[in-house]
Amino acid sequence: MTNSTTVPLKGFFTTQIYLQGQTLAEIERRLGFDSGRLSQGAWFAAATVLPNPEDFEFAGYSQVAGHRTKEQYGDINDPKNKNEQEAYDRQKKSIINTWKIYGSNRLIKVIPMIGHSYQMGLDYQYPPGSGIPQWRIIKPIICKGICKVDDYPNGRFIPEEGLVFTKYV
C-alpha cells in the first residue's frame, strides 16, 4: 500500500478521532492488539465511500475483542422481532450519519505490518482495548492509504487532514 492507493477493505474500523495524534504503542492499547503487534509499523486507510446499513455490523467497543462480541453483548446484530429490527435499522442509519469521508470523523482501518497469527490464541493476540467504538465492515468498501507509521513505539498517527492541535497559552 502507498499513500492514495485505493483498495477494498473489510474488518474492524473506527473513526480517526480516536487514534489521531496517538503513538503506535498507544494505538495497540486503544484497539486491543497484543504488545508489539505494531512494532513493524502500520498503514492507516480511510474509507472513500460510506458503507450502507447492510454492509456493516455493530462491534461494540474495543475493550471487547471481536471474537468475544456476541458473548459480551449478545446478538446485537440479530434483531428478534419487528420492533427490534426497526430500532436496529434506526441505530445503523444514525451511526452512518456521524461518519464522514473527510476530517476526523472519517472511518479508518489500521493495517498492522505484522498480520494475524493463526498459531497465537485469540485472547492473547487481542486483549481488551481501552474502549473506543468499532464496527465490523462485512462487505468490502473502497479505502485509500492515508499514511504509514513506523518508529515503534513512539511513531505517531498524524493524518493529512482532520487533526487540529490546540495550543493553550
C-alpha positions in Angstrom: 0.0 0.0 0.0 1.1 3.6 -0.6 -0.5 6.9 0.1 -3.5 7.4 -2.1 -3.6 3.7 -3.1 -7.2 2.6 -3.2 -8.1 -0.9 -2.1 -11.3 -2.7 -1.0 -11.2 -3.5 2.8 -13.4 -5.1 5.3 -13.0 -6.0 9.0 -12.8 -3.7 12.0 -12.9 0.1 11.6 -13.1 3.0 14.0 -13.1 6.7 13.4 -10.0 8.8 13.0 -10.7 11.0 16.0 -10.0 8.1 18.5 -6.5 7.4 17.1 -5.1 10.7 15.7 -2.0 12.0 17.4 -1.5 8.7 19.2 1.7 6.7 19.2 1.8 3.1 17.8 2.1 1.7 21.3 -1.0 3.8 22.4 -2.9 2.6 19.3 -2.2 -1.0 20.2 -3.6 -0.4 23.7 -6.6 1.5 22.4 -7.6 -1.0 19.7 -6.8 -4.2 21.7 -3.7 -5.5 19.9 -1.1 -7.5 21.8 2.0 -5.5 22.7 4.4 -5.4 19.8 1.8 -6.1 17.1 2.6 -2.7 15.6 6.3 -3.0 16.1 7.0 -3.2 12.4 4.6 -0.3 11.7 1.1 0.1 10.4 -0.8 1.5 7.4 -3.8 3.7 8.1 -6.6 3.6 5.4 -9.6 5.9 5.2 -12.9 4.9 3.7 -13.6 6.8 0.4 -17.3 5.8 0.5 -19.5 5.2 3.4 -21.0 1.7 3.9 -24.7 1.1 3.5 -26.6 -0.3 6.5 -26.3 -3.8 5.2 -22.5 -3.5 4.8 -21.6 -3.4 8.5 -22.3 -4.8 11.9 -22.0 -3.2 15.3 -18.9 -4.5 17.2 -19.3 -2.6 20.4 -16.1 -1.1 21.9 -12.5 -2.2 21.7 -12.4 -3.4 25.3 -14.3 -6.5 24.0 -12.4 -8.3 21.2 -14.3 -9.2 18.1 -14.2 -12.9 18.9 -16.0 -12.1 22.2 -18.6 -9.6 20.9 -21.6 -12.0 20.9 -20.6 -13.4 24.3 -20.4 -10.0 25.9 -23.1 -8.1 24.1 -25.5 -10.8 22.9 -26.9 -11.0 19.5 -26.6 -7.2 18.8 -26.7 -7.8 15.1 -29.7 -10.2 15.1 -33.0 -8.4 15.8 -35.6 -10.9 17.0 -38.8 -9.1 16.0 -40.2 -6.2 14.0 -39.7 -3.7 16.8 -36.1 -4.7 17.4 -35.5 -4.6 13.6 -36.9 -1.1 13.3 -34.7 0.0 16.3 -31.7 -1.7 14.8 -32.2 0.0 11.4 -32.6 3.4 13.1 -29.3 2.8 15.0 -27.5 1.9 11.8 -28.7 5.0 10.0 -27.9 7.2 13.0 -24.3 6.0 13.2 -23.8 6.3 9.4 -24.9 10.0 9.8 -21.9 10.5 12.2 -19.4 9.1 9.7 -17.6 11.4 7.2 -15.4 10.9 4.2 -13.1 13.8 5.2 -11.9 15.0 8.6 -11.6 13.5 12.0 -14.9 11.6 11.8 -14.0 9.5 8.8 -13.9 5.8 9.1 -10.4 4.3 9.3 -8.8 0.9 9.4 -5.4 0.2 11.0 -3.5 -2.4 9.0 -0.6 -3.8 11.0 2.5 -4.8 9.1 2.5 -7.9 11.4 -0.5 -9.9 10.3 -2.9 -12.1 12.3 -1.2 -15.2 13.8 -3.1 -18.4 13.5 -0.7 -20.0 16.0 -1.4 -17.4 18.7 -4.5 -17.7 20.9 -7.2 -15.0 20.2 -7.4 -13.8 23.8 -3.6 -13.3 23.8 -3.5 -11.7 20.4 -6.5 -9.4 21.0 -6.5 -8.4 24.7 -9.1 -5.8 25.9 -8.5 -2.4 24.4 -9.3 1.0 26.0 -12.9 1.1 24.8 -13.2 3.0 21.6 -16.1 2.4 19.2 -15.6 -0.1 16.5 -17.7 -1.5 13.6 -17.2 -4.6 11.5 -17.4 -3.9 7.8 -18.7 -7.1 6.3 -18.8 -6.0 2.6 -15.6 -4.5 1.4 -15.6 -0.7 1.0 -13.1 1.3 -1.1 -10.4 2.8 1.1 -7.3 4.8 0.4 -4.0 4.7 2.2 -3.5 7.9 4.1 -0.2 7.2 5.9 2.2 4.6 7.1 3.6 5.0 10.6 6.9 3.4 11.7 9.3 4.2 14.5 7.7 1.9 17.1 6.7 2.6 19.9 6.7 6.4 19.6 5.8 6.9 15.9 2.5 8.9 15.8 -0.5 8.7 13.6 -0.6 12.2 12.2 -3.3 12.1 9.4 -3.0 14.5 6.4 -6.3 16.1 7.4 -8.7 16.5 10.3 -6.1 16.7 13.1 -6.1 20.0 14.9 -3.6 20.6 17.7 -4.9 23.0 20.3 -2.2 25.3 21.8 -3.2 26.8 25.1 -1.5 30.0 26.2 
